[in-house]
Amino acid sequence: MKYRAFGRTGWQISEIGFGAWGIGRSMWIGATDDESTRALDRAMDLGLNFIDTALAYGDGHSERLVGAARRRRDRIYVATKVPPKNLLWPARPGIPIGRVFPYKYIIESTETSLKNLGLDSVDLQQFHVWSPDWLQADDWRRAIQDLKKSGKVRAFGISVNDYQPDSVLETLETGLVDAIQVIYNIYDARAAERLFPLCRQLGVGVIARVPLDEGGLTGNIRPDTEFPDGDWRRRYFHGDRRRQVWERGEKLQQALGGQYGSLAQAALRFCLSDPAVTTVIPGMRSVRNVESSCAVSDIGPLPDPTLETLKEHAWIRNFYQPD
C-alpha cells in the first residue's frame, strides 16, 4: 500500500480507503456483520488506514462496526458525516442552512457519531451535503471552530453534492475546509477541471467517491441483473439503465484490452492517476473485494496515453435522479 499527503493536515493516508456505506446494511442487501468485520480487518492488514463512514449509514450501524475495527488498531484515520437535518440528498437550492445544518444539530450529530464510534475524537467530520447558498452563514463556521477547539474533531470536510464539483469552489477559499469528498470516475471526471487544481493550491485533501459508479464500472452489471427487494440499486439501475451500463462497460473493456487488471481495478487506477486525489474509497463489503481493491495501490496509476483514450468514454448523466 502506498500513502499520500492528505492536504495540509500532515496525515499520510492510504491510496485505497474503505467506503463503509454498504456495511451499514440498510440500503445494501446481502452484507453481514461477520463478513464486514472480516473485510475491515483484512483491509487494515493490507495497509489501509482510512475509513469513511457516516451517521446516516444504517442509522449509525456502519459507525459502530468501524469504531470497533478502529479500536483494534493503532493508527487508523476515521471520517464520518453529519446528515442533513431535513434528510434531503443532495442539498436543494433555496433551503436555508437553518433547516439543514443548524449549529446545535451539528454539535449533537457529532456527539452521536463519537458515541457510535466509541471514540473521543473523530479525525474528519464532513457535511453530508452542501449548498453554495450557505457560504456566508454563521452556524457552520462556528460549529467547525468549536468542535476543533474542543478536540472532538481534528479536521472538517464537505461531501460535495452529486455531480456538482464546482459548487464548493468559493467555500474552499474560506480556509475552513480541510478536505472534500467528490464523485470522480472514468465516466465523470469533471472534478479534475477546476476543483482539483484549487484543492492542490489550497492544500485541501481529496477523497474520490463513487469510483466504480455504484457497480457500473465493475463489469458485473448485465442487462438481466436483478437486485433484491430493499436494495437501493434496484432504483439506481432501473429500466434500461442496466443495458446502458453493460454496453458502456463492454466498450471500455475493449479499449483497455485487458492490460490493466479487471475493469474495477482500472477504474480505481484512473482515480489515482490524478495527483490531487489523496485516496479513493470503493465500497468493500467482502474480503474478496478488499484484496482486489487494495492491490491497485501497488500496481500504480494508468499511463498517460490510456488516460487520453479514456476521455473518449466520458458519460455525463445522473442515475441518482429519476428519469
Secondary structure as UniProt FT lines:
FT   STRAND          3..5
FT   HELIX           7..9
FT   STRAND          12..14
FT   STRAND          18..19
FT   HELIX           22..24
FT   TURN            29..30
FT   HELIX           33..45
FT   TURN            46..47
FT   STRAND          50..52
FT   TURN            55..60
FT   HELIX           61..71
FT   STRAND          77..82
FT   TURN            85..86
FT   TURN            93..94
FT   HELIX           97..99
FT   HELIX           103..117
FT   STRAND          122..127
FT   HELIX           132..134
FT   TURN            135..136
FT   HELIX           139..150
FT   STRAND          153..159
FT   TURN            162..163
FT   HELIX           165..168
FT   HELIX           169..172
FT   TURN            173..174
FT   STRAND          179..183
FT   HELIX           190..192
FT   TURN            193..194
FT   HELIX           195..202
FT   STRAND          205..209
FT   TURN            211..212
FT   HELIX           213..215
FT   TURN            216..219
FT   TURN            223..224
FT   TURN            229..230
FT   HELIX           233..236
FT   TURN            237..240
FT   HELIX           241..256
FT   TURN            257..258
FT   HELIX           263..272
FT   TURN            275..276
FT   STRAND          279..280
FT   HELIX           287..299
FT   HELIX           304..310
FT   HELIX           311..313
FT   TURN            319..320
//
